[in-house]
Amino acid sequence: MNSKISNIQRLSNPTAYSFSVAGFIALMMLLIGSVYYATYTVDYIWRWYKVPTYFMYKETIKVYAGSNGEVKEIKPNGEKFDLVITDDLGDHTFTVPAGSFDLDEGDFTSDGDLLAEYEGGLKPGLLTIGLWITLKISFISTILGISLGIIGGVARVSNTPVLKWTAITYVEIIRGSPLLVQIMIAYFVLGTTINKILMMNGFTKLNPEWYGIAALSVFTGAYVVEIVRAGIGAIHTGQVEAARSAGMSYFQCMYHIILPQALKTILPPLAGQFINLIKDSSLLGMISIRELTKATREGITTSLQVFELWFACAILYLLMTFTLSMFVQYLERRTSTK
């Protein structure tokens, strides 16, 4: 029996493993403690209690008088009250909750006077709106990016010049220019032209979100093309020859034989690409799309809660990317057992 023990075997020892876990916990506690200490050394008033209102808040509804008039009548209407204001144009009825007004019959009102004020239902805050838009754009762009990438990847390994050279040109142009430049071109150049054509023909112009989705999809698709090409290249050429000799066409061979096997290889790099897509969506704020980063900036502008809102924004991005990473790992385990 060999008395020498490798480093990996030593690490697999239960005692060494326990020390390793303790070391990780100590490192995390040191990191958290450092951040906590830094928050108190900065000359800044922390207002974490206000952060939840940027996720969900109760709307304050104010009812104003539209002209000079008089309170003609205040009558019950179920659990609410009807305020009947009369002026030169007739009677105007405002239905408001009990306790939301301080008026009596016969009181005079002026244009712009506050008649009632009360809390409405729950409304989504800026961060919730930004999170939803980011998720929506990322999901649609992911689907379109995968579709473009698979089509481009199959064309990339084709022997047909028009398909192969078109795919190469697409990949090199898109990967060779910054995403921000592509977003600007998609919105200000193509978007302006397309919207003008649509409006000339009686249609409504497209929302900026669709130009942002198009730019992200095309950008992501170019990288997926190379990922798919590498995955297809990892499959032994003998399988292609066997499928072709069995009478399958090129695309039938790709769909039924090659791509299902390549999926196991390309899942990890695809996950990394789509995690990048979620983070790249933050650039869409440059074309007035209220995604998560732009919503955070708007909240900071109105509240001056710089640190709290940026921390909240970072945590939300982390939750999205971590969830996607866990989902891809689940898919990897499922595909590896088949």
C-alpha positions as CSV (number, residue, x, y, z in Angstrom):
1,M,0.0,0.0,0.0
2,N,1.4,3.4,-1.0
3,S,2.0,5.5,2.1
4,K,2.1,8.7,0.2
5,I,-1.2,10.7,0.2
6,S,-1.9,13.3,-2.4
7,N,-3.0,16.8,-1.6
8,I,-6.5,16.2,-2.9
9,Q,-6.8,13.1,-0.6
10,R,-5.7,15.2,2.3
11,L,-8.3,17.8,1.5
12,S,-10.9,15.0,1.3
13,N,-10.1,14.0,4.9
14,P,-13.1,14.9,7.2
15,T,-11.0,16.9,9.5
16,A,-9.3,18.9,6.7
17,Y,-12.8,19.4,5.2
18,S,-14.1,20.8,8.5
19,F,-11.2,23.2,8.7
20,S,-11.8,24.3,5.1
21,V,-15.5,25.0,5.9
22,A,-14.5,27.0,9.0
23,G,-12.0,28.9,6.9
24,F,-14.6,29.8,4.4
25,I,-17.1,31.0,7.1
26,A,-14.4,33.0,8.8
27,L,-13.5,34.7,5.4
28,M,-17.2,35.6,4.8
29,M,-17.6,37.0,8.3
30,L,-14.4,39.1,7.8
31,L,-15.8,40.4,4.5
32,I,-19.2,41.2,6.0
33,G,-17.6,42.8,9.0
34,S,-15.4,44.9,6.8
35,V,-18.4,46.2,4.8
36,Y,-20.3,46.8,8.0
37,Y,-17.4,48.8,9.5
38,A,-17.0,50.8,6.3
39,T,-20.7,51.9,6.5
40,Y,-20.1,53.6,9.8
41,T,-16.9,55.3,8.8
42,V,-18.5,57.0,5.9
43,D,-20.2,60.3,6.7
44,Y,-23.6,59.3,5.5
45,I,-27.1,59.0,7.0
46,W,-28.4,55.5,6.2
47,R,-32.1,55.2,5.6
48,W,-32.7,51.6,4.9
49,Y,-36.3,51.9,6.2
50,K,-37.2,53.8,3.0
51,V,-36.0,51.1,0.6
52,P,-39.2,48.9,0.8
53,T,-41.2,51.8,-0.6
54,Y,-39.2,51.5,-3.9
55,F,-40.6,47.9,-4.2
56,M,-44.2,48.5,-3.1
57,Y,-46.0,51.5,-1.7
58,K,-49.5,52.7,-0.9
59,E,-50.6,55.4,-3.3
60,T,-51.8,58.7,-1.8
61,I,-54.8,60.0,-3.7
62,K,-55.7,63.6,-3.6
63,V,-59.0,65.1,-4.8
64,Y,-58.9,68.7,-5.9
65,A,-61.7,71.2,-6.7
66,G,-61.9,72.0,-10.4
67,S,-63.6,75.4,-10.0
68,N,-65.1,77.9,-7.5
69,G,-68.1,76.4,-5.9
70,E,-70.0,75.4,-2.8
71,V,-70.5,72.2,-0.9
72,K,-74.1,71.5,-1.7
73,E,-74.5,68.1,0.0
74,I,-72.5,65.4,1.9
75,K,-74.3,62.1,1.8
76,P,-73.3,58.5,2.8
77,N,-72.6,56.1,-0.1
78,G,-72.0,52.7,1.5
79,E,-68.7,52.9,3.4
80,K,-67.9,56.1,1.6
81,F,-69.3,59.6,1.2
82,D,-70.4,61.6,-1.8
83,L,-69.3,65.2,-1.8
84,V,-71.6,67.2,-4.1
85,I,-70.0,70.5,-5.2
86,T,-72.1,72.9,-7.1
87,D,-70.8,75.7,-9.3
88,D,-71.9,77.7,-12.4
89,L,-71.7,74.5,-14.6
90,G,-73.9,72.4,-12.2
91,D,-73.3,69.7,-9.6
92,H,-70.1,67.6,-9.4
93,T,-70.0,64.5,-7.2
94,F,-66.8,63.2,-5.6
95,T,-66.9,59.8,-3.9
96,V,-64.3,59.6,-1.1
97,P,-63.7,57.4,2.0
98,A,-64.9,58.5,5.4
99,G,-62.4,60.6,7.3
100,S,-60.6,61.7,4.2
101,F,-62.1,65.2,4.1
102,D,-62.7,68.2,6.4
103,L,-65.7,69.9,4.8
104,D,-69.3,70.8,5.9
105,E,-72.3,71.5,3.8
106,G,-72.3,75.2,2.8
107,D,-68.5,75.6,2.7
108,F,-67.1,77.4,-0.2
109,T,-64.4,76.0,-2.4
110,S,-61.9,77.6,-4.8
111,D,-60.3,76.2,-7.9
112,G,-57.4,73.9,-6.8
113,D,-58.6,73.5,-3.2
114,L,-57.8,70.0,-1.7
115,L,-61.2,68.4,-1.1
116,A,-60.0,65.0,0.2
117,E,-56.8,63.0,0.7
118,Y,-56.6,59.2,1.3
119,E,-54.5,56.1,0.8
120,G,-55.3,54.0,-2.2
121,G,-54.2,50.4,-3.0
122,L,-50.6,49.1,-3.3
123,K,-48.6,50.2,-6.2
124,P,-45.3,48.8,-7.6
125,G,-42.3,51.0,-6.8
126,L,-39.5,52.0,-9.1
127,L,-37.3,49.0,-8.4
128,T,-40.2,46.6,-9.0
129,I,-41.0,48.2,-12.3
130,G,-37.3,48.2,-13.3
131,L,-36.9,44.6,-12.2
132,W,-40.0,43.5,-14.3
133,I,-38.8,45.3,-17.4
134,T,-35.3,43.8,-17.0
135,L,-36.7,40.3,-16.7
136,K,-39.1,40.7,-19.6
137,I,-36.4,42.1,-21.9
138,S,-33.9,39.5,-20.8
139,F,-36.3,36.6,-21.3
140,I,-37.4,37.7,-24.8
141,S,-33.8,38.5,-25.8
142,T,-32.6,35.1,-24.6
143,I,-35.2,33.3,-26.7
144,L,-34.4,35.3,-29.8
145,G,-30.7,35.1,-29.2
146,I,-30.8,31.3,-28.9
147,S,-32.8,31.1,-32.1
148,L,-30.3,33.4,-34.0
149,G,-27.4,31.5,-32.5
150,I,-28.6,28.1,-33.4
151,I,-29.5,29.1,-37.0
152,G,-26.1,31.0,-37.3
153,G,-24.2,28.1,-35.7
154,V,-25.6,25.6,-38.2
155,A,-24.9,28.0,-41.1
156,R,-21.4,28.6,-39.7
157,V,-20.4,24.9,-40.1
158,S,-22.2,24.5,-43.4
159,N,-20.2,24.0,-46.7
160,T,-22.6,26.3,-48.6
161,P,-20.8,29.6,-49.1
162,V,-23.8,31.9,-48.9
163,L,-24.7,30.4,-45.4
164,K,-21.2,30.1,-44.0
165,W,-19.9,33.5,-45.2
166,T,-23.1,35.3,-44.1
167,A,-22.7,33.8,-40.6
168,I,-19.0,34.7,-40.4
169,T,-19.8,38.3,-41.5
170,Y,-22.6,38.6,-38.9
171,V,-20.4,37.3,-36.1
172,E,-17.4,39.5,-36.9
173,I,-19.4,42.7,-37.3
174,I,-21.4,42.3,-34.1
175,R,-18.5,41.0,-32.0
176,G,-16.2,43.7,-33.3
177,S,-18.3,46.7,-32.2
178,P,-19.5,47.8,-28.7
179,L,-23.0,46.9,-27.6
180,L,-23.7,50.5,-26.6
181,V,-23.0,51.6,-30.2
182,Q,-25.3,48.9,-31.5
183,I,-28.1,50.0,-29.2
184,M,-27.7,53.6,-30.3
185,I,-27.8,52.6,-34.0
186,A,-30.8,50.3,-33.4
187,Y,-32.8,53.0,-31.7
188,F,-31.7,56.4,-33.3
189,V,-31.0,55.2,-36.8
190,L,-33.0,52.1,-37.5
191,G,-35.7,53.0,-35.0
192,T,-36.2,56.5,-36.4
193,T,-36.5,55.2,-39.9
194,I,-38.8,52.3,-39.1
195,N,-41.1,54.5,-36.9
196,K,-41.3,57.1,-39.6
197,I,-42.3,54.5,-42.2
198,L,-44.9,53.0,-39.8
199,M,-46.4,56.4,-39.1
200,M,-46.5,57.4,-42.8
201,N,-48.6,54.2,-43.4
202,G,-51.0,54.9,-40.5
203,F,-49.5,52.6,-37.9
204,T,-48.3,53.5,-34.4
205,K,-44.6,53.7,-33.8
206,L,-42.8,50.8,-31.9
207,N,-41.9,51.1,-28.2
208,P,-38.2,51.7,-27.5
209,E,-38.2,48.4,-25.7
210,W,-38.4,46.5,-29.0
211,Y,-35.4,48.2,-30.4
212,G,-33.5,47.4,-27.2
213,I,-34.6,43.7,-27.4
214,A,-33.5,43.6,-31.0
215,A,-30.0,45.0,-30.2
216,L,-29.5,42.6,-27.3
217,S,-30.8,39.6,-29.3
218,V,-28.5,40.3,-32.3
219,F,-25.5,40.9,-29.9
220,T,-26.1,37.8,-27.9
221,G,-26.9,35.7,-31.0
222,A,-23.4,36.4,-32.4
223,Y,-21.7,34.9,-29.4
224,V,-24.1,32.0,-29.3
225,V,-23.2,31.2,-33.0
226,E,-19.6,30.6,-31.9
227,I,-20.7,28.5,-28.9
228,V,-23.0,26.4,-31.0
229,R,-20.2,26.0,-33.6
230,A,-17.8,24.8,-31.0
231,G,-20.4,22.4,-29.6
232,I,-21.1,20.9,-33.1
233,G,-17.3,20.7,-33.7
234,A,-17.0,18.5,-30.6
235,I,-19.2,15.8,-32.1
236,H,-17.3,13.1,-34.0
237,T,-17.7,13.5,-37.8
238,G,-18.5,9.9,-38.1
239,Q,-22.0,10.5,-36.7
240,V,-22.6,13.1,-39.4
241,E,-21.4,10.6,-42.1
242,A,-23.6,7.9,-40.6
243,A,-26.7,10.1,-40.6
244,R,-26.1,11.3,-44.1
245,S,-25.6,7.7,-45.3
246,A,-28.9,6.8,-43.7
247,G,-30.6,9.3,-46.0
248,M,-30.9,12.3,-43.7
249,S,-30.6,15.8,-45.1
250,Y,-28.1,18.2,-43.6
251,F,-30.6,20.0,-41.5
252,Q,-32.3,16.7,-40.4
253,C,-28.9,15.4,-39.3
254,M,-28.3,18.6,-37.3
255,Y,-31.8,18.6,-35.7
256,H,-32.0,14.9,-34.7
257,I,-28.4,13.8,-34.2
258,I,-25.9,16.6,-33.7
259,L,-27.6,19.5,-31.8
260,P,-29.1,17.2,-29.0
261,Q,-25.6,16.0,-28.2
262,A,-24.0,19.4,-28.6
263,L,-26.5,20.8,-26.0
264,K,-24.6,19.0,-23.2
265,T,-21.4,20.7,-24.2
266,I,-22.7,24.2,-24.8
267,L,-24.9,24.6,-21.7
268,P,-22.2,26.1,-19.4
269,P,-21.0,28.7,-21.9
270,L,-24.6,29.5,-22.8
271,A,-25.3,30.2,-19.1
272,G,-22.4,32.6,-18.9
273,Q,-23.6,34.4,-22.0
274,F,-27.1,34.8,-20.8
275,I,-25.9,36.0,-17.4
276,N,-24.0,38.7,-19.3
277,L,-27.1,39.5,-21.2
278,I,-29.0,40.3,-18.0
279,K,-26.2,42.7,-16.9
280,D,-25.9,44.1,-20.4
281,S,-29.6,45.1,-20.3
282,S,-28.5,47.9,-18.0
283,L,-27.3,49.8,-21.1
284,L,-30.8,50.2,-22.3
285,G,-31.4,53.1,-19.9
286,M,-29.5,55.1,-22.5
287,I,-32.5,55.0,-24.8
288,S,-35.0,55.9,-22.1
289,I,-36.0,52.3,-21.2
290,R,-36.8,52.1,-17.4
291,E,-34.9,48.9,-16.7
292,L,-33.5,48.2,-13.3
293,T,-30.4,50.4,-13.5
294,K,-32.3,53.4,-14.9
295,A,-35.0,53.0,-12.3
296,T,-32.4,53.0,-9.6
297,R,-30.9,56.2,-10.9
298,E,-34.3,57.8,-10.9
299,G,-34.8,56.8,-7.3
300,I,-31.5,58.2,-6.3
301,T,-32.2,61.5,-8.1
302,T,-35.4,62.0,-6.1
303,S,-34.3,60.6,-2.7
304,L,-30.5,61.0,-2.6
305,Q,-30.3,57.5,-1.1
306,V,-27.2,56.6,-3.1
307,F,-25.8,53.7,-1.2
308,E,-29.0,52.0,-0.2
309,L,-30.5,51.9,-3.7
310,W,-27.3,50.8,-5.4
311,F,-26.9,48.0,-2.9
312,A,-30.5,47.0,-3.5
313,C,-29.9,47.1,-7.3
314,A,-26.8,44.9,-7.0
315,I,-28.7,42.4,-4.9
316,L,-31.5,42.2,-7.4
317,Y,-29.0,41.6,-10.3
318,L,-27.3,38.9,-8.1
319,L,-30.6,37.2,-7.5
320,M,-31.4,37.1,-11.2
321,T,-28.0,35.8,-12.3
322,F,-27.8,33.3,-9.4
323,T,-31.3,31.9,-10.2
324,L,-30.3,31.5,-13.9
325,S,-27.1,29.8,-12.9
326,M,-28.9,27.3,-10.7
327,F,-31.4,26.6,-13.4
328,V,-28.7,25.8,-15.9
329,Q,-27.0,23.5,-13.4
330,Y,-30.3,21.7,-13.0
331,L,-30.5,21.3,-16.8
332,E,-26.9,20.0,-16.9
333,R,-27.8,17.3,-14.4
334,R,-30.9,16.3,-16.3
335,T,-29.1,16.1,-19.6
336,S,-26.2,14.2,-18.2
337,T,-28.5,11.4,-16.8
338,K,-30.0,10.8,-20.2
